[in-house]
C-alpha cells in the first residue's frame, strides 16, 4: 500500500477529515507539537501517552511523505530506514 493510499484512508476517516485542509507547513507544525507531546510522555514515563503520540507522529509522517512521494509505499520507507540503521551499525556513520 502506498503512502498516498494510506493517506487517502486516513483522510476519509470520520475522526480526521480535516487533515487535507492543512498546508504542508501546517502539518510540519502539527508534527512538531506531537513530538513535544511525545517528549513529555517520555519524561513522565507515561506508556499510554507515548504509544498515542507515536501513532499521531506516524500518521503525520505518512501525510507529509505522500506530499513528496505519492508512489512510495510504507514498506519502502521501513526498508530504507532498516538499511540506514544497518549501515550505521557497520560503519558508524551516515551513508553518502
N, C-alpha and C positions, 0 to 999 in steps of 0.2 A: 504494500500500500504506500503510495507516495505521500509526501508531506502535504501536498495540495488536497489529496483525497481525505486525509485525516483532518486537515484544517476545515474542509467543507462539512465534515460530520460535526465537528465541534461548533462551527458557526450555526449549524441547523439545530443544535441543542437548545431547547427552550430556556435553559438556565443561563446561556451565554450568547444570545443572539446579537448582542451589541459589539462583539469583538471586531466585526468587519467595519464598524464605524470609526475605529481608531486608526490614526495615521501610523506609519512605521515609527516615527519619533514617539508618538503616544504609547505604542506597545513597548518601546525601549524604556520609557519612564516607568511604565507599569511593571516591567521586569525588574527594574532597579528597586522598586518598592517591595516586590515579592522577595528579592534577595535579602533586603533588610529584615523582613519578617522571618526568613529562614535563619538568619544570624541570631535574631532574638530567640527563636525557638531552640537553637543550639546552645546559646548562653543559659537558657532556662532549663535545659535538658528535658524539653517537652517533646517526646517522641511523636505524639499525635499531631502536634503543630508542624514538626519537621516534615512528616510524611505529607501533610496537606500542602505545605509550601513547595516541596519538591514536585508534586503534581502540578501546581499552578505554574511553576517555572518551566516544566516540560511542555505544558500547554502553550505558553507564550513563545518558547523557543521554536516550536513547530510552526506557529503562525509567522514568526519572523523569518524562519528558514524558507517557508513556502513563498514568501515575497521574492526571494532571490533564486530559488531552485525549485521550480514547480514540478519537475520530473524526478527529483531525488527522493528516495524512499527513506523511511526511518531507519531501516536496516543499513542503508548506505552510510548514514551518519554514525551509527553504532560501530560499524566495521572500521570506518576511518579513525574513530576515537580509539578503538582497540589497537589498531596498527600503530597509532601515535604513542600509546602507552607502552607497547612492546618495544618500539624504537627507543623511547626514553629510558626504559629499564636496561636495555643492552648498551646504549651509547651515552647515557647520562645527559642528553641534550635534545633540543628540538630538531626535527628533520628539516632540511633546507628545501 
